[in-house]
């Protein structure tokens, strides 16, 4: 199955100016050297799915887990659901070269144990947004 990347109604879709999601995408784009924006994708049956970040060439696909505040165990489910979505999108968007999960500092807790290992083994790069910059999960001290 191949998805078609569509034009979004606005450049930033639902990510408002100053939102954590927009700041995360800008910081990751700076880190990777490419512009990333949310985009809708269309399936062959004309249903839609949105990817939270994609570059103009469709080589980099990004999902964000931007929760803040107090940690909730349900955030682990969000991380795993976004990893699953990235795997599916990687197989569905033929130009994809990289899949990236970008999380806030709070969400790092959800990547304990086997979850981070599974992401690495499946080829999903995990980055952490500290509020200003983006670092790889493994490089955090």
Beta strands, then each sheet from edge to edge (+ up, - down):
strand 1: 4-5
strand 2: 37-42
strand 3: 48-54
strand 4: 60-65
strand 5: 98-104
strand 6: 124-129
strand 7: 134-136
sheet 1: 1+ 2- 3+ 4- 5- 6- 7+
end
